[in-house]
Amino acid sequence: MTDEPEHTVAKPGRSLGEAVGAKAARKLRARRNASQGVWFGLGMMGLIGWSVTIPTLLGAALGLWLDRHYPGRHPWTLALLMAGLAIGCFNAWRWVAKEDKAIRDEQEGDDE
């Protein structure tokens, strides 16, 4: 590990004072919201978990119902379970990407 300073890319035309001020404001805001850190993170993990679990279980339940009421050559349970899992993963990915974009936009807004 090296002891090199952290390098950030400064925007053109921006003074050192403005960059330091924006970074200090971001740190102060993070300290004010520190109480929600662990619980907020656990809640978000739970939210993401449920956003995957619910469509998966719904797909499996629908597949079981279809297999019981309309038996056929191919079972529906596994296919709909996989479809529910794919939909749930897509929902979770989309939500995480939206939250990441909001955080990055907030940081860029502070930097300006």
C-alpha positions in Angstrom: 0.0 0.0 0.0 1.3 3.5 -0.8 0.7 6.6 1.2 -0.2 8.7 -1.8 -2.8 11.3 -1.3 -6.3 10.8 -2.6 -6.6 12.3 -6.1 -9.9 13.8 -7.3 -10.5 15.3 -10.7 -11.3 19.0 -10.3 -13.6 20.7 -12.7 -12.0 23.3 -14.9 -12.3 26.9 -13.6 -12.9 25.7 -10.1 -10.8 27.1 -7.3 -9.2 25.1 -4.5 -11.4 26.9 -2.0 -14.6 25.9 -3.8 -13.4 22.3 -4.0 -12.5 22.2 -0.3 -15.8 23.9 0.7 -17.9 21.4 -1.3 -16.0 18.4 0.2 -16.5 19.8 3.7 -20.2 20.4 3.2 -20.5 16.8 2.0 -18.7 15.5 5.1 -21.0 17.6 7.4 -24.1 16.3 5.7 -22.8 12.7 6.0 -22.2 13.3 9.8 -25.7 14.6 10.3 -27.1 11.5 8.6 -24.8 9.1 10.3 -27.5 7.8 12.7 -29.3 6.1 9.8 -26.2 4.4 8.4 -26.4 0.9 9.7 -30.2 0.6 10.0 -30.7 2.3 6.6 -28.2 -0.1 5.0 -29.9 -3.1 6.5 -33.3 -1.8 5.4 -32.1 -1.4 1.9 -30.7 -4.9 1.8 -34.1 -6.2 3.0 -35.9 -4.1 0.4 -33.7 -5.5 -2.4 -34.1 -9.0 -1.0 -37.9 -8.8 -1.0 -37.9 -7.2 -4.5 -36.3 -10.4 -5.7 -38.1 -12.9 -3.4 -41.7 -11.8 -4.1 -41.7 -12.2 -7.9 -39.8 -15.5 -7.6 -42.4 -16.9 -5.2 -45.3 -15.6 -7.2 -43.8 -17.2 -10.3 -43.4 -20.5 -8.5 -47.0 -20.3 -7.1 -48.5 -19.6 -10.5 -46.4 -22.5 -12.0 -47.7 -24.9 -9.3 -51.3 -23.8 -9.9 -50.9 -24.2 -13.7 -49.4 -27.7 -13.2 -52.2 -28.8 -11.0 -55.1 -27.4 -13.1 -53.7 -27.8 -16.6 -51.2 -30.7 -16.6 -49.1 -30.9 -19.7 -46.0 -32.4 -21.1 -43.8 -29.6 -19.7 -43.9 -28.4 -16.1 -44.6 -24.7 -15.6 -43.2 -24.4 -12.1 -39.5 -24.3 -12.9 -40.1 -22.0 -15.9 -42.2 -19.5 -14.0 -39.9 -19.7 -11.0 -36.9 -18.7 -13.3 -39.0 -16.0 -14.9 -39.9 -14.5 -11.5 -36.3 -14.6 -10.4 -35.2 -12.8 -13.6 -37.9 -10.2 -13.1 -37.0 -9.7 -9.5 -33.3 -9.4 -10.3 -34.1 -6.8 -13.0 -36.2 -4.8 -10.5 -33.5 -4.9 -7.9 -30.8 -3.9 -10.5 -33.0 -1.0 -11.7 -33.6 0.3 -8.2 -30.0 0.1 -7.2 -28.9 1.9 -10.4 -31.5 4.6 -9.8 -30.2 5.1 -6.2 -26.6 5.2 -7.4 -27.5 7.8 -10.0 -29.2 9.9 -7.3 -26.2 9.7 -5.0 -23.8 10.7 -7.9 -26.1 13.6 -8.9 -26.1 14.8 -5.3 -22.3 14.6 -5.1 -21.9 16.4 -8.5 -24.4 19.1 -7.3 -22.2 19.6 -4.2 -19.1 19.9 -6.3 -20.4 22.7 -8.4 
